[in-house]
Amino acid sequence: MTTELGQAFIDDHRLMMQSLNRLLEALEANDLSTAAKVAHELDHVAGPHIRFEEKYLYPIVKEARGRKYAKRLYEEHRIAWKTLQSLFQWEKDNRLDGQTQQELVENTNLALDHATSCGTLLSHLTTLPDDDQTRLLEKLRHLREEGICWTEIGHPSSEEET
């Protein structure tokens, strides 16, 4: 049985993966207008969840799976973050050059793989004591209410990664 925190985490991942799939389709078609629109949607949808993962989940994961694994998770966020930033810089153009398009497609595929594998980290949340889950659910809800965009978060700080 999934807890309320677990369901919120799953719901976020579902929305992000839907956006990432739409972004990938647009990039593969070299439809920069649609890609930029979806990237802006993803920026808004993912912001609170990414901040939650980096601030609350990844420190728990680091304790359970080690520093190297957690560092890779932050790095994958950083790559996806750079992809959004790049799309925002290119959105004034109608099409991407072949090399840039390929890089963005590869990075979006990496982000999709990350979202899939990160979803498996759910057990690190749902096995916490009920009080901790309630506290973390409130943190996630608060981040959602703040509505911070992913690109407003920036890169994880070195303190978060170590």
N, C-alpha and C positions, 0 to 999 in steps of 0.2 A: 504494500500500500504506500502510495506516494504521499509525503507530507505536504502541507501548504507551501512551505519554502521550496520543496522539491518541485511542486507543480509550477510555481512562479518561475523557477530556473528553467524548466522544460519549455514553458510558454515563451520565454525570452529567446531561447535557442531556436525554437520553431520559427519565430518571426525573423530572426537574423538570417537563418538559413534560407528562408524564402526570398529575402532581399538579396542575399549573396547569389542565389541561383538566377534571379532576374538580372543581376549585375553581370554575371558571367555570360548569359545569353546576349546581352546588349554589347558587351565587349567583343565577343566572338563574331558578332555581326558588324562590328566596327560602327555601331550606332552610338556615337558619343553623346548625343542629346539625351537619349534614354538612359545611358550609363550614368551621366551626371545627375539626372533626376533621381535615379535609384540610389546613387551614392549619397545624395543629400538625405533621402529617407533613411538609409542605413545609418548614417551619422547620428540621426535623432533617435532611432530605435535602439541602437547598440550602446550609446553613451552610458546610460545608467547601469546596464548590465556589465559592461567592460570595467567600469569603475568598481562595481561590486566585486567582480572576480579579482581584480588587482589588489584591492584594499583588504578584502575579507577572506575570499576563498584561497587564493594562491599562497598566502602564508600558512594556511592549514595543509595544503597540498605539499608545500616545501617540507614541513615536518614529517609528513607521511612518506613522501616519495623522493625527497632529497633536493638539494639546491640545484643540481644540474637540470633535473626535470622541470622544476619551477622556472628556472631561467629561460628554458626553451619556450615555455608558455608565454612569458613576457615578450620574448623576441618575436614570436608569431603575431602577437598583438601589434608590435611595432611595425612589422612588415605590412599588415593590413592597414594600419593607420597611415603609413606612407602612401599606400595605394589610394586611399581616399584623398589625401592631400594632393597627390599627383593628378587625379581626375578633376579636382576643383581648379587646378591650374590649367588643364587642357580643355575645360568645358567650353571655352569661347570658340574653339575650333570645331569644324564639322567632322573631321576624321583624324584618327591617330596614325602616325607612321607605323610601319610594320613592326619594328623593334619595340617601340613603346607599347603597342597593342599586345604583343606577345608577352612582355613583362607583366603587364596588368592582368592578362588572362592567367598567367602562372601564379601571380600573387593572390588573385581571387580564388583560384583552386586551392592554394595553401590555406587561405582563410576558411574555406568550406571544410577542408580536412580538419583544421583546428577546431571549428565549431562542433564537428562530429565527435572528435576525440575528447574535447573539453566537456561535452555532455556526459561522458562516462565518469566524470569527476563528481557527479551528483551524490554518490554514496558518501563522499567526504562531508557533505552537508546533512544528508538525511539520517546519518548515524549519530549525529551530535545529540546531546541531551535536549529535551523539549524546550527548556528555558533559553538555551543558546540558539536554537532554531527560531524561536519567537523573536529574539533580539535581532538576529540576522535578517529575518523577513521584514522587520520594521526598518532596518537599514536599507534594504533593497527598495522598499516602498518610498522611503524618503528620497533616495536617489532618483527614482522615477518622477516624484513630484518636482524635484529640482529641474529635471529635464535637460541636464547637461548633455551636450553633443560629444561624441567620441573625440572629434578633432579638438575640442576645447580642453580635453584632459591632457593631451600631449603624450610624450613617451613616459613609460614608467620610470620613476627615479631610481637611482642606484640603491637607495635604501630599501625600496620595495623588492628589488631583485636579489638582494643578498640576505 
